[in-house]
C-alpha cells in the first residue's frame, strides 16, 4: 500500500535513511549530479523517489518479530523514511546541500526575480540569497511512500522496481535477505581497500569488491569445484 507525497528538498535528506542491503551504491558522475539538481530547481525532475514510512510500517508489526526490530532500529536512529529506490538522487541531494554539487550556469528566472549563476556562485553554499530562499521554500521532492511493508517486502520491491534495469550479479545477491549478505557488506566496509589493486574492483560503485569477497568465501567453503553465477 502506498501514497504519493511531496517533500521539501532541504528537509527530505535528513529524514531519509539508506539501507544499502537493497540500494545500489551511488555511482553517478559529477555531470549526472549537476543535471539532476538543475532539473530539480527547474521543476523538471518528475521521477519519484520510493520510500517506506518507518513509523507506519512499524505500527503494523508484532513486537519482537524481525520486522519489528528492523523498523524500530531505523526509528531509533531518527529516520522517518527508508529509501528503496533513489539512492543516487538521495545522495546527490545530500551533497548538493553541502555545497558539493554545482548547477548549470546561466540565467534563472524565479517568481521573485532573476539570478545569473556562474563559476563563483554555482553551488548551494554560494547561491544568491534569492535562489537559496526559493529552493528552501518551493523546491519539492516527489515521493512514492509505502505505508504497509515488511523487510522482505522491501527487498522484493527493490528487485521488482529494477526488473527493467540491468542489475549486475552482485547487486542481485546483495538484495537477498540472508545474514551472509550483511556479513559481506561488513567485510567490504572494513577491508574493501584490500581489493583496490584488482582491476575490476578499483571502483566499488557496482559492488565489485563485494563480489570478490563472495568468490573467496565460496572458494574457502568448496575449493575450486564450485563457482557462482548470476542465477
Buried (B, 14 or more C-beta within 10 A) or exposed (E): EBEEBEBEBBEBBEEBBBBBBBBBBBBBEEEEBBBBBBBBBEEEBEEBBBBBBBEBBBEBBEEEEEBBEBBBEBBEEEBBBBBBBBBBBBBBBBBBBEEBBBBBBEEBEBEEEEBEBEEEBBBBEEBBEBBBEBBEEBBBBEBBBBBEBBBEBBBBBBBEBBEEEEBBBBBBBBBEBEEEBEEBBEBBEEEBEBBEEEEEBEEBEBBBBBBBBBEEBBBEEEEEEEEBEEE
